[in-house]
């Protein structure tokens, strides 16, 4: 439900009061994959696919949640709020509520309606957008005001400890702190960040491979173990290296003989990806889109060859994209082994580009891909309701 007035009317009809509204975006990571747990840099952008929540107070000691997308209601007594999620859609907003209470903020009874157009399962962080929008709404009800980074940390805790998903902070951070026509360079160690400009005349064309390979979860755990093994070897050689963030490619070459080929290449990806990510922000700061696009292409090659987290379908999509003269850069984005490719394209060329890629991908794979066109958008904010 994208019409705000219809959403207000839905909430008002269901709960009998005119609500306050809050919105938070999904995100796409432009560059910087598997660098977060190496305490490195990531470079996401908030996108104009969003979650909107409506909230009104209650007087009966309950939290009542309604999902317009699922057409489902959940109801909990605030006195007996579960300490962990139950694997249902309501875990995300209830997790935020639970973490606020852990922080000593008592949230009064409320009715909360949720709607959004961030596609589920596409790697665009619908969960973070729900959490961040909910946090703004609940804080509004208590009269409190938190900074974007504080909200991001709270929402990450909600997903880690209540939902039970071991996510990093990138998704919640850019949802809370993103800015229109900008990408956000985040230092995952210090949580310092820098907004780098993206020209308004370009947009993201996200093409869903429509695959998530069965071995993805196991492969992810193996990659994490390989990275940890490589980090330990580097630390033994140089105690100043606490994470791959601290290592250079020269440091890595010095211990290459002590590593398996897989461990060496996983570490090479992350160390070089950190460098590319910082370079990418500098390229946008300098207005050098050509350089930025070349870094995206190099990032995909490293993801494919060194980290081995791509898949044949994503590789086909990237190859097809780079055949098109209007494509500035392309790569697989997200955790790997499926999901979406990111394509940076001039806005005026985006419709033809998307149509051509969809057609060619289906010819090559027989897969009918979902395509999302979006721009770098504002971070979480209240909506003015007349």
Secondary structure as UniProt FT lines:
FT   HELIX           4..15
FT   STRAND          20..31
FT   HELIX           36..38
FT   STRAND          41..57
FT   STRAND          62..67
FT   TURN            68..71
FT   STRAND          72..77
FT   HELIX           78..80
FT   TURN            89..90
FT   HELIX           91..102
FT   TURN            103..104
FT   STRAND          110..116
FT   TURN            120..121
FT   HELIX           126..142
FT   HELIX           148..157
FT   HELIX           158..163
FT   HELIX           170..177
FT   TURN            180..181
FT   STRAND          182..187
FT   TURN            188..190
FT   STRAND          193..197
FT   TURN            200..201
FT   STRAND          202..212
FT   TURN            214..215
FT   HELIX           216..237
FT   TURN            239..240
FT   HELIX           244..246
FT   HELIX           249..254
FT   HELIX           256..258
FT   HELIX           261..285
FT   TURN            286..287
FT   HELIX           289..305
FT   HELIX           312..322
FT   TURN            325..326
FT   STRAND          327..332
FT   STRAND          338..346
FT   HELIX           347..365
FT   STRAND          371..374
FT   STRAND          381..383
//
